[in-house]
Amino acid sequence: MVEFSRRKFLGAAGAAAASAAVGAGAAGCSGNGGGAAGGDYDIPTYQPAPDLDVQPYYASETPGMESVYTDYPKTYFKSVEREPGSGGTVTSFQLTWGDPSKPLEENPYWQELNERLGVSFEPQFVPQPVFDQKFATMLASGEVPDLVFVNDQSAVNLQGIRDGAFADLSETLSGDNILKWPNLAARKEEIWKASLKDGRIYQIPSIVWALTNLPVMRTDLVDQTSIGRAPKDADELFTMLKEVSALGTGPGGQQVYGLNKYDAHPGTASMFQRLFKTGPEWQQNDAGDLVHMIETENYRLMLEWLARAWAEGLFDPVSMSPTPTDIVSGAAIRYDAVGAAIGATGLSQWEADLPGATFDFFDMPGFDGSSQLVVRNIPYGRSTCVSAAAAEDEDRLTEILNVLDYFSAPFGSEEALFIGSGQQGRHFEFDEHGMPVTNTEYMTELGVQYVGVSSGDNSYRIHPNAAPWADSFVTVMESLAQNSIDRPLTGLEGASQTFVTKGAQLKQLWTDFETGVITGRESIGDLDSFVADYMSQGGTQVRDEYTQALKDAGK
């Protein structure tokens, strides 16, 4: 029997907590068949996706840890039971990391997608490096596509919600109303709650892992050190990394260093924040006051350690290059996306590409000999919003949500298989493990469908190529989860108008100082003056607005 989870929500209850960010513009942009903003509504009913027909390799109840699968489904369920659309047009504004798909007239995948949807799907592809810039231009034009990919952790994207460009979907999706769209319903209550703006639903959030990155070590290198694979604290880790740099070269004559990559928060810096237990960007001190990470003693210790590591040659000198191809050296420790590490081209391929190199997952210690401290991700990923103008017509809104519901099909469904892999026999074939293997000849036909939503099962899925590392992966990920915490601002990240307007500049100010200290361009002795400068340029306002939001939310 399906179990449902519901909670009554008063739309105005969250208004004080987020009004600084969302403002009256967004609060008044309903006009979408969902009733006036500020009215009562239910958090959407949670209806789990159908169970997969395979058992997990590992299951855990630790907060932040997901089940781990090493087998793929043998059968695929149908997640959508409805007639195709009316034949109209649905537009989107979506992120792309690679080349755009082939044009519709040359693209059998896109043609079948339109047939399945029953609409003409017309996406606008925007490359990741210029997404925020194009997003701002799109908003300024007043021509907002039906579906818009939104990263509400970006101040620029958050501005679109604040300015009323997107529909208030609170009553449209309220309670059991969402069951018209079963794939939209396959996301838990905490995901909706965390993504609310002004106490209202303006975005369809995607499910996301709470833990998405982990350290990986070169065991062929660290096994040559006096410390080995399990340093107990920051000092032993420093020694291990220094001894790897002193090796000079590894298999095949490749230059090696302790570390070969560093990018500021939330990049590889997060690995060292775990080591030095710096906590979330905004956190509460023992007195309950909100402070920024840069104001903590642990952050100072981290900068001192990293600056010493740079000065003593633990880093490749090009570690901060923005061009990935500049970095060709090997490293004792690297920070990798979970999906990449356990995928088909993960650890096994890395070893194949460099004969003699061996990899394994690395369990980071705490700097003082205790456990590391890991900050979990917000409980949802990037999202998709619906144009406020398009949603003024209730029938049109229904059709747009039908399209989004299809794109949100969960793993294990026929729809998700088609969305992600295309047409069997052209775009993929199943291998001996039952996994869809892409035909690279037609890869450029795919990618037209990415609108930034996902739902249903959120497990870690280890590719058979990475199966030899399954136990190690479980051990390290379980350690991360057991030593992880939530952030106090979960669900309230947007509750600062100053962050919306100044967040990007503050981030750049922080990045410039941090990288400057590490590379010796800045002095650690200037940290206090930097903190004062950061706070005076908007940090204090952000803190005060978040403090008020926490108070209003009863946290």
MOVENWO-V767758 format. One record per pair of residues at least 24 apart in sequence whose ideal C-beta (glycine too) atoms are under 6 Angstrom apart, sorted by the first residue. I is the first residue (numbers start at 0). J is the second residue. If there is no record, write none. Layout:
BEGIN
<<I,J> <I,J>>
END
This chain:
BEGIN
<<3,44> <4,45> <4,188> <5,41> <5,44> <5,174> <6,42> <7,41> <8,40> <8,42> <9,39> <10,37> <10,38> <10,40> <10,169> <10,198> <10,199> <11,37> <12,198> <13,195> <13,198> <14,197> <14,198> <15,551> <16,491> <16,494> <16,548> <16,551> <16,552> <17,196> <17,197> <17,494> <19,494> <19,495> <19,496> <19,544> <20,493> <20,494> <20,495> <20,496> <20,499> <21,161> <21,196> <21,197> <22,161> <24,162> <24,163> <25,160> <25,161> <25,163> <26,197> <28,163> <28,387> <29,167> <30,391> <31,166> <31,390> <31,396> <32,393> <32,396> <33,167> <33,168> <33,169> <33,170> <33,171> <34,170> <36,167> <36,199> <40,169> <40,170> <40,173> <41,173> <41,174> <42,188> <42,191> <43,172> <43,177> <43,191> <44,174> <44,175> <44,177> <45,187> <45,188> <46,184> <48,185> <48,409> <48,455> <49,76> <51,411> <57,473> <61,480> <61,481> <63,209> <63,210> <63,375> <63,480> <63,483> <64,477> <64,480> <65,457> <65,458> <65,459> <66,458> <67,459> <67,473> <68,458> <68,460> <69,461> <69,466> <69,469> <71,433> <71,434> <72,411> <73,433> <75,413> <75,416> <76,412> <77,413> <78,182> <78,408> <78,412> <78,414> <79,405> <79,414> <83,117> <84,116> <84,117> <84,118> <84,398> <87,118> <88,119> <88,121> <89,118> <89,120> <89,145> <89,399> <89,402> <90,121> <90,144> <90,145> <91,122> <91,144> <91,146> <91,450> <92,123> <92,137> <92,144> <92,147> <93,122> <93,148> <93,449> <93,450> <94,125> <94,127> <94,130> <94,148> <95,124> <95,126> <96,127> <99,124> <100,444> <100,446> <100,447> <101,443> <101,444> <106,444> <108,421> <108,444> <108,445> <109,447> <116,402> <122,447> <131,155> <138,164> <143,386> <145,386> <145,389> <145,399> <146,383> <146,450> <147,384> <148,383> <148,451> <149,202> <149,382> <149,384> <150,381> <151,493> <154,499> <154,502> <154,503> <157,493> <157,499> <158,499> <160,196> <160,201> <165,201> <165,384> <165,387> <166,385> <166,387> <166,390> <167,199> <168,200> <169,199> <169,200> <172,200> <180,400> <180,404> <182,404> <182,407> <182,408> <182,454> <183,404> <183,407> <185,409> <185,454> <185,455> <186,454> <189,378> <190,378> <190,379> <192,490> <193,377> <193,378> <193,379> <193,489> <193,490> <194,379> <196,493> <202,382> <202,384> <203,382> <203,383> <203,452> <204,379> <204,382> <205,380> <205,452> <205,453> <206,453> <206,454> <206,457> <207,376> <207,379> <207,380> <209,375> <209,376> <210,479> <211,337> <212,334> <212,336> <213,475> <214,270> <214,332> <214,334> <214,361> <214,363> <215,333> <215,335> <215,358> <215,360> <216,332> <216,359> <216,361> <217,331> <218,357> <218,359> <219,356> <219,357> <220,249> <220,255> <220,331> <221,331> <230,364> <231,364> <231,368> <232,364> <232,368> <233,304> <233,366> <240,313> <240,331> <241,313> <243,331> <244,312> <244,313> <249,329> <250,355> <250,356> <253,329> <254,328> <255,329> <256,315> <256,328> <256,330> <257,313> <257,331> <258,313> <258,314> <258,330> <259,315> <259,318> <259,326> <259,328> <259,330> <260,318> <261,318> <261,319> <263,510> <263,513> <267,334> <270,334> <271,301> <273,363> <273,371> <273,373> <274,363> <274,366> <275,300> <275,301> <275,366> <276,365> <276,372> <279,374> <279,486> <281,488> <281,545> <283,487> <289,542> <289,545> <289,546> <293,530> <294,530> <299,526> <302,516> <302,523> <303,523> <305,517> <306,516> <306,517> <309,517> <309,518> <319,514> <341,461> <341,465> <342,462> <343,462> <343,464> <345,465> <346,465> <346,468> <347,464> <359,471> <360,471> <360,472> <360,475> <362,475> <362,478> <370,482> <371,482> <373,479> <373,482> <373,483> <374,486> <375,483> <375,485> <377,489> <381,451> <383,450> <383,451> <383,452> <406,450> <407,452> <407,454> <409,454> <409,455> <409,456> <410,455> <410,456> <418,448> <421,445> <432,463> <491,548> <494,548> <495,541> <495,544> <495,545> <497,537> <497,540> <497,541> <498,541> <501,537> <505,537> <508,533>>
END
